[in-house]
Amino acid sequence: MCLRRRALLVVLQLAVHVDHGHVRDLAPDRVVAWRDLGGDPSRFGTLAAATALLVAAIAFVAWLVRAGAIVNFISESVMVGFKCGLALFLASTQLPKLFGFHGVHGDFWQNTRYFLAHLNETRPIALAVGLGALVVLVLGRIFFKTRPVALFVVAGGIVAASVFALDRHAVSLLGNVPRGLPVPGLPSIRGADINRLLALAVACFLLAAVETAAIGRTFSAKHGGRLDANQEFLALAAANLAAGFGRGLAVGGGSSQSLVNESAGARTPLSGAIAAGFILIVILYFSQLLRGLPQPVLAAVVLVAVTGLFQVSALGRLWQASRGESSWPSPP
């Protein structure tokens, strides 16, 4: 089973303004030890799908009891800190790819320490490709704000990888993207599995709710409108239900995906439905074209997108208003 086959989930994005990505910081392998599964990837996939279904059930209950009002009690200072921290974390995951070497799956401090310690592994050609994409994206933000510059950069990266054979110059490419959709079905689990995964599902739901609220408030403040947290809960329930039946990971509000979507000019949830249609067509018929996308180009797209989350002016106001609320956490 390959967890990239989740194109069906994107259809459900029509219900919300926020695009979805998997909740990777609390994936089942972080909670259920690999050795406990006997190294069985199919068992891991089953537990991942079960976690998604549990998140769907929790989100549906939250929608029934209209628990979305709780999100309104999250202070703006918390949201600012969360979004800035999220931007830094996402940047720490993409910088190694931009410099041409593999990163590590950890928190911000672990990722940063690893990045700095392995700078000697930088691949010059990969860095040049990534920086070139970064420059084009930044210039596009300045001079072509309403144009999908990221789409042209991605297409250009694929063409450049083919023409110049970048993979022969130690530039990592996206690789194979499996064709077709997963066979839907319920995961085969036991009662003991539910007990082991329930705490994980609650944590995934909370993270998804907070991240969805954070990016939702950002878009509401920027483009107008009002964030309906209860509607977001219903969308989370629907998306995770589809993920569970589609043998995928639990999903939640994806800040990087939403920001890339916005930077391409999207302003309404209709963009998610249109994107879903194109993704479905690509995965069914043209997935082989994506294998040539250079990883440094993809990293540049994400890095430019997440800059919108890091609000220096808001941090400055918090520092002036209350230094206690704007303290910087020390590394572990």
PyMOL commands that set and color helices and strands:
alter all, ss='L'
color gray80, all
select helices_A, chain A and resi 7-15+24-26+28-31+34-37+41-64+67-73+76-99+108-117+119-121+124-143+149-163+166-169+191-223+229-245+255-263+270-292+295-306+312-321
alter helices_A, ss='H'
color red, helices_A
select strands_A, chain A and resi 20-22+251-253
alter strands_A, ss='S'
color yellow, strands_A
deselect
rebuild
show_as cartoon
